[in-house]
């Protein structure tokens, strides 16, 4: 008697449970792909910032090397290092 009740109930409920499970899996998959895309975008932004920093360092090094007076060179390097730590 009780077994028959649960069998009939299960027959009516399992499609809803399957639909809920499929919806949950879809939401998690979409969320995961969004996180992956965000991480990739952040990585690209960081690589661009690193490239810009290397270019700025190269420009300062070239500017410093072109100066003739040693005291001016030291002052320029000191100023660049101080400004870079902020």
C-alpha positions, -999 to 999 in steps of 0.1 A, spaced: 0 0 0 27 25 10 50 13 -16 24 18 -43 18 53 -31 55 62 -33 58 46 -67 29 67 -81 43 98 -63 78 92 -78 63 88 -112 47 122 -110 76 140 -93 108 128 -111 103 149 -143 102 180 -121 133 170 -102 151 162 -135 141 197 -148 154 214 -117 187 195 -119 191 204 -155 184 241 -148 209 241 -120 235 225 -141 229 251 -169 232 280 -144 265 266 -130 279 261 -165 270 296 -175 285 310 -143 317 290 -148 321 302 -184 315 338 -173 342 335 -146 367 321 -171 360 349 -195 365 374 -167 398 359 -156 410 359 -192 401 396 -196 419 404 -163 450 385 -175 450 405 -207 447 438 -189 475 428 -166 498 418 -195 491 452 -211 499 470 -179 531 450 -176 541 459 -212 534 496 -205 555 495 -174 584 479 -192 582 505 -220 582 533 -194 612 518 -177 630 515 -211 621 552 -219 635 564 -185 666 543 -190 672 558 -224 666 593 -212 689 587 -183 716 573 -205 714 603 -228 722 628 -200 759 638 -198 764 650 -162 766 622 -136 749 642 -109 720 649 -133 718 612 -141 717 602 -104 691 628 -97 669 616 -126 672 580 -115 665 588 -79 634 608 -89 622 580 -112 626 554 -84 608 575 -58 579 582 -82 577 545 -91 572 534 -55 541 555 -49 
